[in-house]
Amino acid sequence: MKTAKTVTTNGSWIPTAMLVCWLQTIAVGGLCYGQAVVSDSKLHAEPWQAQPALVQKNSQRRKEFNYQESKVPAFQLPDPLVSQSGKPIVTADDWGQLRREELLSLFRNEVYGQRPEINYSLTFEQVEEQKDIWDGLATGRSMVAVVNIGDRQYKFPFVLFIPNGVEGQVPAVIHINNRYFIPLEKAILENDPFWPAKTIVQRGYATASFHTSDVDPDKKDGYQQGIRAFFASGALPTSRAWRSLSAWGWAASRVLDHLEKVSVIDAEKVAVVGHSRGGKASLWAACEDPRFAVAYSNNSGCGGAALSRRAYGETVGRITSSFPHWFCEPFSKYAQRESQLPVDQHEVMALIAPRSVYVASSDEDLWADPKGEYASLVAAAPVFALLGKQSITEISMPALNAPRIVGNTGYHIRSGGHGLGEVDWNWFLDFTDKVLQ
């Protein structure tokens, strides 16, 4: 039997199982098999570590959750390059024709739910347009997406900014806003750090944003008011039907449908961005829709970028009990038995390959498990390599406030707590400048 392998940037071959095994040593600082790590970049002098005082504080405040690396359970990650039948995935065709579809099916059935296969039509209404804003830098539009099934309609708003006076086409960023809707006028007058539209346009991008709850209400009892109930004609969701995270990602794809019609936008260079629960949605959006060239998750944690098997900070049990509308029912069955999950979040990163993915964490947001978020990127490296793309393979995390970009992957951990601000945006746009422009 052949062994699945990945190639490092210096041309040496590493068995996939070994690279995956390295990810399990982050908690204890050792190396599997006693092998030297082949680095894709020079390590910063001080790789990030959680602040001991913060670990102690969180451990005392939330005793039912683990914040100590010494208590991370032993685990073995599922190998993204071994099929369910045990067949090694050794070619790009094997990945595209077999393994990728297997993984999509597993995530749909066990984590995010299955989107409905229902015919619908989609149109867009322009409610308002303001030209030459920001001293002529951009045109802003207030838009509404209109979903039609027979004589029924579902609508959700979004705002779009397009650079003026550009030659050729520009890339674009779609923001899944999990906090609030930012209307056109407010976005013009205030460069909101959660979606700094002016900054993004100044960097050479078009950008659009919508609010999650306008698509599917972000609450346990909001089902009947959302797009999922609309598609189901009000019937209650089945166990494996899509939930809100998938619905929000679906909406990002509908905004992309509109951007494809805007002549100044290069629809092959569109990134999807989200923070926290929006970051979970942005990753899954890129898995479901290969038109997205880049996915960016910021502080997305459990069910997003962080490895479920680490059971560090927020766990599968806690997230599925507190937010049952985010994930399909089978995911909750893996509470306190994460090792039995047939997938883990590194395979979300792998499903985005060979496109680009950027992950961000923050120093004080241990609830989202920064080490688990970074580890997912590294464990996806064999798939990026198989598809001919470079990615981060260094197991040691970068230093605080020192972004690491390798090939089609990027990562940073910044000072501060759970949030998305201009520092995060500018580091992310540095990455998209590289992979898109």
Secondary structure as the mmCIF struct_conf table of DSSP 4:
data_model
#
loop_
_struct_conf.conf_type_id
_struct_conf.id
_struct_conf.beg_label_comp_id
_struct_conf.beg_label_asym_id
_struct_conf.beg_label_seq_id
_struct_conf.end_label_comp_id
_struct_conf.end_label_asym_id
_struct_conf.end_label_seq_id
HELX_LH_PP_P HELX_LH_PP_P1 LYS A 2 ALA A 4
STRN STRN1 LYS A 5 VAL A 7
TURN_TY1_P TURN_TY1_P1 THR A 9 ASN A 10
BEND BEND1 GLY A 11 GLY A 11
STRN STRN2 TRP A 13 PRO A 15
HELX_RH_AL_P HELX_RH_AL_P1 THR A 16 LEU A 23
TURN_TY1_P TURN_TY1_P2 GLN A 24 GLY A 29
HELX_RH_3T_P HELX_RH_3T_P1 CYS A 32 GLY A 34
HELX_LH_PP_P HELX_LH_PP_P2 GLN A 35 VAL A 37
BEND BEND2 ASP A 40 SER A 41
HELX_LH_PP_P HELX_LH_PP_P3 LYS A 42 HIS A 44
BEND BEND3 ALA A 45 GLU A 46
HELX_RH_AL_P HELX_RH_AL_P2 PRO A 52 ARG A 61
TURN_TY1_P TURN_TY1_P3 LYS A 63 GLU A 64
BEND BEND4 PHE A 65 PHE A 65
HELX_RH_3T_P HELX_RH_3T_P2 GLU A 69 LYS A 71
BEND BEND5 VAL A 72 VAL A 72
HELX_LH_PP_P HELX_LH_PP_P4 PRO A 73 ALA A 74
HELX_LH_PP_P HELX_LH_PP_P5 LEU A 77 ASP A 79
TURN_TY1_P TURN_TY1_P4 PRO A 80 LEU A 81
STRN STRN3 VAL A 82 VAL A 82
TURN_TY1_P TURN_TY1_P5 GLN A 84 SER A 85
BEND BEND6 GLY A 86 GLY A 86
STRN STRN4 PRO A 88 PRO A 88
BEND BEND7 THR A 91 THR A 91
HELX_RH_AL_P HELX_RH_AL_P3 ALA A 92 ASP A 94
HELX_RH_PI_P HELX_RH_PI_P1 TRP A 95 ARG A 99
HELX_RH_AL_P HELX_RH_AL_P4 ARG A 100 PHE A 107
HELX_RH_PI_P HELX_RH_PI_P2 ARG A 108 TYR A 112
STRN STRN5 GLN A 114 GLN A 114
HELX_LH_PP_P HELX_LH_PP_P6 ARG A 115 PRO A 116
STRN STRN6 SER A 121 ASP A 132
HELX_RH_AL_P HELX_RH_AL_P5 ILE A 133 GLY A 136
TURN_TY1_P TURN_TY1_P6 LEU A 137 LEU A 137
STRN STRN7 ALA A 138 ILE A 149
TURN_TY1_P TURN_TY1_P7 GLY A 150 ASP A 151
STRN STRN8 ARG A 152 PRO A 163
BEND BEND8 ASN A 164 GLY A 165
BEND BEND9 GLU A 167 GLY A 168
STRN STRN9 VAL A 170 ASN A 177
BEND BEND10 ASN A 178 ARG A 179
HELX_RH_AL_P HELX_RH_AL_P6 LEU A 184 LEU A 189
TURN_TY1_P TURN_TY1_P8 PRO A 193 PHE A 194
BEND BEND11 TRP A 195 TRP A 195
HELX_RH_AL_P HELX_RH_AL_P7 ALA A 197 GLN A 202
TURN_TY1_P TURN_TY1_P9 ARG A 203 GLY A 204
STRN STRN10 ALA A 206 HIS A 211
HELX_RH_AL_P HELX_RH_AL_P8 THR A 212 VAL A 215
BEND BEND12 ASP A 216 ASP A 216
BEND BEND13 ASP A 218 LYS A 219
TURN_TY1_P TURN_TY1_P10 LYS A 220 ASP A 221
HELX_RH_3T_P HELX_RH_3T_P3 TYR A 223 GLN A 225
BEND BEND14 GLY A 226 GLY A 226
HELX_RH_AL_P HELX_RH_AL_P9 ILE A 227 PHE A 231
TURN_TY1_P TURN_TY1_P11 ALA A 232 GLY A 234
HELX_LH_PP_P HELX_LH_PP_P7 ALA A 235 THR A 238
TURN_TY1_P TURN_TY1_P12 SER A 239 ARG A 240
STRN STRN11 ALA A 241 ALA A 241
HELX_RH_AL_P HELX_RH_AL_P10 SER A 244 LEU A 259
TURN_TY1_P TURN_TY1_P13 GLU A 260 LYS A 261
TURN_TY1_P TURN_TY1_P14 SER A 263 VAL A 264
STRN STRN12 ILE A 265 HIS A 275
TURN_TY1_P TURN_TY1_P15 SER A 276 SER A 276
HELX_RH_AL_P HELX_RH_AL_P11 ARG A 277 GLU A 288
TURN_TY1_P TURN_TY1_P16 PRO A 290 ARG A 291
BEND BEND15 ALA A 293 ALA A 293
STRN STRN13 VAL A 294 ASN A 298
BEND BEND16 ASN A 299 ASN A 299
STRN STRN14 CYS A 302 CYS A 302
TURN_TY1_P TURN_TY1_P17 GLY A 303 ALA A 305
STRN STRN15 ALA A 306 ALA A 306
HELX_RH_3T_P HELX_RH_3T_P4 SER A 308 ARG A 310
BEND BEND17 GLY A 313 GLU A 314
HELX_RH_AL_P HELX_RH_AL_P12 VAL A 316 SER A 322
TURN_TY1_P TURN_TY1_P18 PRO A 324 TRP A 326
BEND BEND18 PHE A 327 PHE A 327
HELX_RH_AL_P HELX_RH_AL_P13 GLU A 329 SER A 332
TURN_TY1_P TURN_TY1_P19 LYS A 333 GLN A 336
HELX_RH_3T_P HELX_RH_3T_P5 GLU A 338 GLN A 340
BEND BEND19 PRO A 342 PRO A 342
TURN_TY1_P TURN_TY1_P20 GLN A 345 GLN A 345
HELX_RH_AL_P HELX_RH_AL_P14 HIS A 346 ILE A 352
TURN_TY1_P TURN_TY1_P21 ALA A 353 PRO A 354
BEND BEND20 ARG A 355 ARG A 355
STRN STRN16 SER A 356 SER A 362
TURN_TY1_P TURN_TY1_P22 ASP A 363 GLU A 364
HELX_RH_3T_P HELX_RH_3T_P6 LEU A 366 ALA A 368
HELX_RH_AL_P HELX_RH_AL_P15 PRO A 370 ALA A 379
TURN_TY1_P TURN_TY1_P23 ALA A 380 ALA A 380
HELX_RH_AL_P HELX_RH_AL_P16 ALA A 381 LEU A 386
TURN_TY1_P TURN_TY1_P24 LEU A 387 GLY A 388
BEND BEND21 SER A 396 SER A 396
HELX_LH_PP_P HELX_LH_PP_P8 MET A 397 ALA A 399
TURN_TY1_P TURN_TY1_P25 LEU A 400 ASN A 401
STRN STRN17 ARG A 404 VAL A 406
TURN_TY1_P TURN_TY1_P26 GLY A 407 ASN A 408
STRN STRN18 THR A 409 ARG A 414
BEND BEND22 SER A 415 HIS A 418
HELX_RH_AL_P HELX_RH_AL_P17 GLU A 422 VAL A 435
TURN_TY1_P TURN_TY1_P27 LEU A 436 LEU A 436
#
